[in-house]
Amino acid sequence: MPHCVIEYSTTLGRQLSPSALVMAVHEGARDSGLFGEADIKSRAIGYDYHHSGGPSRDFVHATLKILSGRTPEQKRALSARVLDALAGLGLKDISLTVDVVDMERECYAKRLD
């Protein structure tokens, strides 16, 4: 844990590669001190078409799915650490957002074959 799912506007390709987004979020999660590096899974999904209210701009939204049991303070710190990592990329005219979502331990299943 966590599963870091990064959604972004594909027009960001003019400023940086998707792998840079993945690494920024991954490193932000690692630097939170809540997870071992081997436990963090990060991936990105690009969107060609998107719209939100207000002026049109690129976006990055990171959802970090973590097993339940963390305190609100830990989750806020994780969100802030990842947001700071994304902001450190120096992107312009962009909306950066992070959400930390609990996954129920009792319902999560994993299998490695």
Secondary structure as the mmCIF struct_conf table of DSSP 4:
data_model
#
loop_
_struct_conf.conf_type_id
_struct_conf.id
_struct_conf.beg_label_comp_id
_struct_conf.beg_label_asym_id
_struct_conf.beg_label_seq_id
_struct_conf.end_label_comp_id
_struct_conf.end_label_asym_id
_struct_conf.end_label_seq_id
STRN STRN1 HIS A 3 SER A 9
HELX_RH_3T_P HELX_RH_3T_P1 THR A 10 ARG A 14
TURN_TY1_P TURN_TY1_P1 GLN A 15 GLN A 15
HELX_RH_AL_P HELX_RH_AL_P1 PRO A 18 ASP A 31
TURN_TY1_P TURN_TY1_P2 SER A 32 GLY A 33
BEND BEND1 LEU A 34 PHE A 35
HELX_RH_3T_P HELX_RH_3T_P2 GLU A 37 ASP A 39
STRN STRN2 LYS A 41 TYR A 47
BEND BEND2 ASP A 48 ASP A 48
BEND BEND3 GLY A 53 PRO A 55
STRN STRN3 ASP A 58 LEU A 67
BEND BEND4 SER A 68 SER A 68
HELX_RH_AL_P HELX_RH_AL_P2 PRO A 72 ALA A 87
TURN_TY1_P TURN_TY1_P3 GLY A 88 LEU A 89
BEND BEND5 LYS A 92 ASP A 93
STRN STRN4 ILE A 94 MET A 103
TURN_TY1_P TURN_TY1_P4 ARG A 105 CYS A 107
#
